[in-house]
Amino acid sequence: MKKNLSFLLIALLLLSAFSIYSWWQCKEKEKRMLVEMYTKFELNRWELESMGETFEHLLQNNASDEIIQLYARNYRDNVFVAKNTFIILASKEEKFWKLYVAMGDLFDFLNNVSKRKDVEENLETLKQFDSLFKELNKYRDPFDIPDELAEGMLKVSKQLEW
């Protein structure tokens, strides 16, 4: 009887060890997949590093409302990809939710740009995004992004007026 009980206990212990190891492997695989997904769309984030500078250049050179709208739509599409990337990551850490909300605010602003005045009134805020995106793009692993950067993005996004 004791041998059967010992055998059953050992079998349960081995089974639980295997289950824990399998669960850990799945978590590691999921994290690698999320990191890969994040890096896959880094080109979109690179485009956003010079958004404020570009708008400033356009304003200085008297670009028409239509040209400004065209650039705004292009940047909007890049923000859309970043926004969707962060919503996928949002269930993992709160900083990704903050980044998602910040990208949503920026997306909404860019989607509503219809004239020079919209950009002129928000130029300094857009230039702040330049430095924030440059900082964001230093991180190849999204889990390394500091909470302060996510908080900064969220704070700057709330300054947009449209």
BAKOL-408212 format. One line per field, with one value per residue: residue number from 0; residue in one letter; x, y, z of N, C-alpha, C in turn. Coordinates in Angstrom, 2 decimals. Layout:
# residues N
titor [NUM:...] .
mardo [A:...] .
neast [X:...] .
nnorth [Y:...] .
nup [Z:...] .
caeast [X:...] .
canorth [Y:...] .
caup [Z:...] .
ceast [X:...] .
cnorth [Y:...] .
cup [Z:...] .
END
This chain:
# residues 162
titor [0:1:2:3:4:5:6:7:8:9:10:11:12:13:14:15:16:17:18:19:20:21:22:23:24:25:26:27:28:29:30:31:32:33:34:35:36:37:38:39:40:41:42:43:44:45:46:47:48:49:50:51:52:53:54:55:56:57:58:59:60:61:62:63:64:65:66:67:68:69:70:71:72:73:74:75:76:77:78:79:80:81:82:83:84:85:86:87:88:89:90:91:92:93:94:95:96:97:98:99:100:101:102:103:104:105:106:107:108:109:110:111:112:113:114:115:116:117:118:119:120:121:122:123:124:125:126:127:128:129:130:131:132:133:134:135:136:137:138:139:140:141:142:143:144:145:146:147:148:149:150:151:152:153:154:155:156:157:158:159:160:161] .
mardo [M:K:K:N:L:S:F:L:L:I:A:L:L:L:L:S:A:F:S:I:Y:S:W:W:Q:C:K:E:K:E:K:R:M:L:V:E:M:Y:T:K:F:E:L:N:R:W:E:L:E:S:M:G:E:T:F:E:H:L:L:Q:N:N:A:S:D:E:I:I:Q:L:Y:A:R:N:Y:R:D:N:V:F:V:A:K:N:T:F:I:I:L:A:S:K:E:E:K:F:W:K:L:Y:V:A:M:G:D:L:F:D:F:L:N:N:V:S:K:R:K:D:V:E:E:N:L:E:T:L:K:Q:F:D:S:L:F:K:E:L:N:K:Y:R:D:P:F:D:I:P:D:E:L:A:E:G:M:L:K:V:S:K:Q:L:E:W] .
neast [0.81:1.92:3.90:2.41:1.16:3.41:4.41:2.29:2.39:4.93:4.51:2.53:4.01:5.99:4.34:3.23:5.57:6.29:4.06:4.33:6.76:6.03:4.10:5.74:7.41:5.54:4.86:7.33:7.63:5.44:6.22:8.53:7.30:5.71:7.70:8.93:6.81:6.59:9.07:8.82:7.29:8.81:9.63:7.45:7.39:9.84:9.38:7.86:9.59:10.40:8.23:7.27:9.35:9.12:6.54:7.04:8.90:7.26:5.39:7.06:7.74:5.45:3.47:0.56:-2.84:-3.75:-1.39:-0.40:-2.44:-2.08:0.44:-0.28:-2.14:-0.49:1.27:-0.69:-1.45:0.88:0.89:-1.41:-0.63:1.29:-0.37:-2.10:-0.22:0.48:-1.95:-2.18:-0.13:-1.06:-2.37:-0.40:1.25:0.78:2.00:1.90:-0.77:-0.98:0.65:-0.85:-3.18:-2.04:-1.15:-3.62:-4.75:-2.98:-3.43:-6.15:-5.91:-4.27:-5.94:-7.88:-6.72:-7.05:-6.25:-3.63:-3.58:-4.35:-2.05:-0.14:-0.98:-0.38:2.27:4.57:3.98:3.90:6.57:7.64:6.82:8.57:11.08:10.27:9.51:12.00:13.35:11.74:12.25:14.72:14.51:14.48:13.16:9.96:9.29:11.29:10.88:10.78:8.56:8.30:8.67:6.39:4.49:5.24:4.66:1.89:1.20:2.07:0.44:-2.02:-1.87:-2.46:-4.53:-7.59] .
nnorth [-1.19:1.25:1.48:1.82:4.25:5.89:5.66:6.85:9.43:10.28:10.13:12.12:14.32:14.43:14.86:17.36:18.91:18.71:19.98:22.60:23.32:23.23:25.26:27.45:27.44:28.11:30.72:32.03:31.68:33.15:35.71:36.10:36.13:38.45:40.41:40.13:40.88:43.56:44.61:44.17:46.20:48.50:50.31:51.97:53.41:54.71:56.49:58.35:59.77:62.21:63.81:66.29:68.03:67.84:68.89:71.47:72.33:72.24:74.23:76.49:76.72:77.47:75.50:74.18:73.72:71.27:69.79:69.65:68.17:65.78:64.90:64.66:62.56:60.49:60.26:59.66:57.07:55.65:56.01:54.63:51.95:51.73:52.19:49.95:47.97:48.48:48.01:45.29:44.54:45.59:44.07:43.00:44.80:47.88:50.14:49.79:50.16:52.87:53.86:53.02:54.60:57.14:56.98:56.73:59.26:60.87:59.79:60.49:63.28:63.69:62.64:64.54:66.82:69.55:71.91:74.41:75.87:74.07:72.51:74.47:75.43:73.28:72.68:72.74:70.71:68.52:68.49:67.74:65.13:64.10:63.79:62.00:59.76:59.16:58.36:56.17:54.44:53.45:51.15:47.78:45.71:45.64:45.36:46.52:49.20:52.15:53.01:55.72:56.86:56.00:57.30:59.93:60.11:59.85:62.12:64.21:63.69:64.47:67.15:67.89:69.75:69.93] .
nup [0.00:0.84:-1.07:-3.41:-2.84:-2.60:-5.20:-6.62:-5.58:-6.45:-9.21:-9.51:-8.69:-10.70:-12.90:-12.26:-12.28:-14.98:-16.09:-15.07:-16.23:-18.96:-19.00:-18.38:-20.62:-22.60:-21.79:-22.19:-24.94:-25.83:-24.99:-26.56:-29.07:-28.87:-28.59:-31.07:-32.72:-31.97:-32.84:-35.52:-36.55:-36.34:-38.25:-38.74:-36.36:-36.54:-38.61:-37.28:-35.72:-36.70:-37.06:-35.93:-36.70:-39.48:-39.94:-39.03:-40.94:-43.22:-42.56:-42.42:-45.06:-46.27:-46.97:-48.53:-47.26:-48.17:-48.65:-46.07:-44.90:-46.30:-45.34:-42.66:-42.79:-43.62:-41.40:-39.52:-40.31:-39.67:-36.91:-36.33:-36.69:-34.64:-32.45:-32.56:-32.10:-29.45:-28.15:-28.32:-26.65:-24.30:-22.33:-20.84:-19.35:-17.55:-18.64:-21.39:-21.93:-21.40:-23.43:-25.61:-25.28:-25.56:-28.22:-29.41:-28.89:-30.37:-32.91:-33.27:-33.30:-35.61:-37.51:-37.61:-38.58:-40.63:-41.64:-41.88:-39.51:-37.50:-37.16:-36.60:-34.09:-32.50:-32.82:-31.11:-29.31:-31.07:-31.78:-29.37:-29.33:-31.23:-29.90:-27.94:-29.45:-30.57:-28.28:-27.55:-29.67:-29.10:-27.74:-28.23:-27.18:-26.05:-23.39:-22.03:-22.11:-20.29:-17.58:-17.16:-19.68:-21.04:-19.50:-20.04:-22.79:-22.68:-21.20:-22.92:-25.10:-24.16:-24.33:-26.88:-29.03:-30.65] .
caeast [0.00:2.80:4.58:1.46:0.99:4.67:4.45:1.30:2.92:6.04:3.91:1.90:5.08:6.57:3.33:3.14:6.81:6.17:3.05:4.92:7.76:5.30:3.51:6.84:7.82:4.51:5.01:8.54:7.33:4.53:6.99:9.35:6.40:5.34:8.89:9.09:5.75:6.96:10.19:8.38:6.68:9.62:9.71:6.38:7.80:10.95:8.76:7.28:10.66:10.62:6.93:7.23:10.30:8.55:5.46:7.66:9.45:6.12:4.83:8.02:7.76:4.09:2.77:-0.90:-3.61:-3.83:-0.11:-0.34:-3.36:-1.44:1.43:-1.00:-2.72:0.62:1.66:-1.81:-1.38:1.97:0.42:-2.41:0.10:1.85:-1.51:-2.53:0.84:0.42:-3.15:-1.88:0.73:-1.67:-2.78:0.79:1.71:0.02:2.66:1.44:-2.08:-0.71:1.15:-2.00:-4.03:-1.30:-1.22:-5.01:-4.91:-2.23:-4.17:-7.35:-5.49:-3.82:-7.11:-8.71:-5.99:-7.65:-5.65:-2.35:-3.79:-4.37:-0.66:0.53:-1.37:0.13:3.61:5.50:3.61:4.35:8.02:7.92:6.66:9.79:12.07:9.72:9.62:13.42:13.65:11.01:12.87:15.96:14.19:14.13:12.25:8.98:9.23:12.35:10.45:10.51:7.23:8.35:8.50:4.96:3.79:5.56:3.87:0.49:1.10:2.20:-0.74:-3.16:-1.68:-2.95:-5.83:-8.24] .
canorth [0.00:2.40:1.57:2.39:5.65:6.56:5.71:7.84:10.74:10.59:10.37:13.43:15.31:14.52:15.46:18.80:19.53:18.80:21.01:23.91:23.57:23.51:26.58:28.41:27.50:28.87:32.13:32.51:31.73:34.29:36.94:36.22:36.49:39.85:41.21:40.07:41.71:44.96:45.01:44.07:47.46:49.63:51.29:52.93:54.30:55.54:57.57:59.33:60.48:63.56:64.36:67.72:68.73:67.88:69.88:72.80:72.63:72.52:75.54:77.52:76.83:77.81:74.40:74.36:72.87:69.93:69.11:69.36:67.05:64.58:64.45:64.24:61.23:59.53:60.04:59.00:55.65:55.09:55.99:53.55:50.69:51.76:52.07:48.56:47.19:48.64:47.39:43.86:44.41:46.25:43.14:42.54:45.81:49.12:51.13:49.60:50.79:54.32:54.12:52.85:55.79:58.26:56.81:57.01:60.71:61.38:59.35:61.33:64.61:63.66:62.35:65.74:67.96:69.94:73.15:74.81:76.36:72.91:72.12:75.62:75.48:72.10:72.39:72.44:69.38:67.56:68.42:66.94:63.73:63.68:63.29:60.83:58.62:58.81:57.60:54.91:53.58:52.88:49.88:46.69:44.85:46.56:45.21:47.36:50.60:52.60:53.54:57.18:57.20:55.82:58.40:61.14:60.08:60.10:63.53:65.05:63.49:65.21:68.57:68.14:70.44:69.91] .
caup [0.00:0.90:-2.36:-4.37:-2.48:-2.97:-6.66:-7.04:-5.19:-7.38:-10.52:-9.45:-8.62:-12.05:-13.77:-11.97:-12.75:-16.43:-16.38:-14.77:-17.26:-20.19:-18.85:-18.46:-22.03:-23.34:-21.44:-22.86:-26.38:-26.03:-24.85:-27.78:-30.16:-28.67:-28.90:-32.52:-33.29:-31.70:-33.71:-36.91:-36.96:-35.92:-39.34:-38.51:-35.26:-37.04:-39.39:-36.37:-35.02:-37.25:-37.39:-35.59:-37.58:-40.83:-39.96:-38.91:-42.27:-44.11:-42.21:-42.79:-46.51:-46.70:-47.62:-48.56:-46.36:-48.75:-48.41:-44.63:-44.69:-46.84:-44.36:-41.45:-43.04:-43.64:-40.01:-38.87:-40.61:-38.87:-35.52:-36.25:-36.51:-33.28:-31.53:-32.55:-31.48:-28.00:-27.58:-28.19:-25.48:-23.14:-21.28:-20.12:-18.39:-17.62:-19.50:-22.77:-22.01:-21.48:-24.79:-26.50:-25.14:-26.16:-29.68:-29.80:-28.90:-31.52:-34.09:-33.41:-33.71:-37.01:-38.34:-37.67:-39.15:-41.90:-42.14:-41.29:-38.15:-36.60:-36.89:-35.97:-32.68:-31.80:-33.31:-30.01:-28.80:-32.07:-31.67:-28.17:-29.74:-31.93:-28.94:-27.26:-30.37:-30.66:-27.06:-27.65:-30.67:-28.57:-27.09:-29.15:-26.42:-25.49:-21.95:-21.48:-22.16:-18.92:-17.28:-17.27:-21.09:-21.34:-18.82:-20.80:-24.03:-22.33:-20.79:-24.12:-25.96:-23.59:-24.66:-28.24:-29.11:-31.96] .
ceast [0.86:3.54:3.67:1.26:2.24:4.77:3.49:1.79:4.05:5.50:3.25:2.93:5.73:5.59:3.21:4.41:6.77:5.18:3.61:5.95:7.09:4.67:4.58:7.31:6.81:4.63:6.23:8.31:6.41:5.31:7.88:8.51:6.01:6.51:9.10:8.04:6.08:8.06:9.80:7.86:7.50:9.77:8.64:6.75:8.95:10.40:8.27:8.32:10.83:9.31:6.87:8.15:9.73:7.43:6.02:8.22:8.32:5.52:5.76:8.04:6.37:3.39:1.26:-1.57:-3.66:-2.54:0.01:-1.27:-2.75:-0.41:0.76:-1.59:-1.63:1.08:0.56:-1.75:-0.25:1.59:-0.59:-1.73:0.68:0.75:-1.96:-1.48:0.72:-0.86:-2.95:-1.04:0.05:-2.09:-1.60:1.25:0.94:0.67:2.22:0.05:-1.90:-0.22:0.02:-2.89:-3.35:-1.34:-2.62:-5.28:-4.21:-2.92:-5.39:-6.99:-5.13:-4.99:-7.98:-7.99:-6.61:-7.04:-4.36:-2.50:-3.78:-2.96:0.08:0.26:-0.78:1.58:4.58:5.23:4.07:5.87:8.45:7.78:7.91:10.79:11.57:9.79:11.08:13.82:12.99:11.72:14.23:15.74:13.72:13.15:11.23:8.90:10.33:11.98:10.15:9.10:7.18:8.15:7.03:4.15:4.02:4.77:2.41:0.28:1.14:0.95:-1.95:-3.05:-2.19:-4.34:-6.37:-9.73] .
cnorth [1.27:2.59:2.21:3.89:6.45:6.71:6.79:9.26:11.18:10.90:11.75:14.55:15.50:15.20:16.97:19.53:19.71:19.90:22.41:24.27:23.92:24.90:27.65:28.56:28.30:30.36:32.73:32.64:32.91:35.60:37.16:36.66:37.97:40.79:41.25:40.93:43.19:45.42:44.97:45.41:48.68:50.69:52.38:53.91:55.21:56.74:58.70:60.15:61.92:64.25:65.87:68.55:68.88:68.91:71.30:73.24:72.99:73.90:76.68:77.76:77.03:76.71:74.63:73.43:71.43:69.13:68.74:68.20:65.75:64.02:63.95:62.85:60.15:59.22:59.33:57.49:54.96:55.00:54.87:52.20:50.63:51.56:50.61:47.64:47.27:48.07:45.89:43.62:44.88:45.30:42.69:43.52:47.10:50.15:50.99:50.20:52.30:54.68:53.98:54.10:57.00:58.17:57.08:58.51:61.32:61.01:60.25:62.73:64.62:63.41:63.59:66.97:68.29:71.21:73.46:75.18:75.21:72.52:73.24:75.66:74.33:71.76:72.01:71.05:68.30:67.41:67.65:65.45:63.23:63.07:62.05:59.59:58.20:57.97:56.22:53.93:53.04:51.48:48.85:45.72:45.77:46.49:46.01:48.84:51.06:53.18:55.05:57.63:57.07:56.94:59.72:61.22:60.43:61.58:64.46:64.90:64.26:66.70:68.91:68.76:70.36:70.08] .
cup [0.00:-0.41:-3.41:-4.12:-2.85:-4.48:-7.19:-6.73:-6.12:-8.77:-10.56:-9.41:-9.99:-13.01:-13.52:-12.42:-14.27:-16.81:-16.15:-15.83:-18.59:-20.15:-19.00:-19.90:-22.86:-23.05:-22.14:-24.37:-26.69:-25.95:-26.08:-28.97:-30.07:-28.99:-30.41:-33.22:-33.13:-32.65:-35.18:-37.43:-36.54:-37.01:-39.17:-37.40:-35.70:-37.82:-38.48:-35.62:-35.50:-37.64:-37.12:-36.47:-38.99:-40.92:-39.83:-40.25:-43.25:-43.83:-42.62:-44.29:-47.11:-47.49:-47.53:-47.54:-46.87:-48.51:-46.93:-44.29:-45.16:-45.87:-43.08:-41.62:-43.06:-42.21:-39.23:-39.09:-39.83:-37.39:-35.32:-35.99:-35.10:-32.24:-31.42:-31.93:-29.96:-27.40:-27.43:-26.94:-24.19:-22.02:-20.42:-19.04:-18.62:-18.55:-20.95:-22.97:-22.16:-22.88:-25.81:-26.46:-25.78:-27.68:-30.19:-29.87:-30.12:-32.82:-34.33:-33.86:-35.19:-37.96:-38.54:-38.20:-40.50:-42.47:-41.36:-39.81:-37.13:-36.19:-36.18:-34.47:-31.86:-32.15:-32.19:-29.41:-29.78:-32.03:-30.41:-28.48:-30.46:-30.96:-28.21:-28.17:-30.55:-29.45:-27.12:-28.58:-30.24:-28.02:-28.10:-28.50:-25.75:-23.96:-21.25:-21.47:-20.73:-18.76:-17.47:-18.72:-21.49:-20.71:-19.55:-22.09:-23.74:-21.97:-22.01:-24.99:-25.45:-23.88:-26.07:-28.20:-30.53:-31.82] .
END
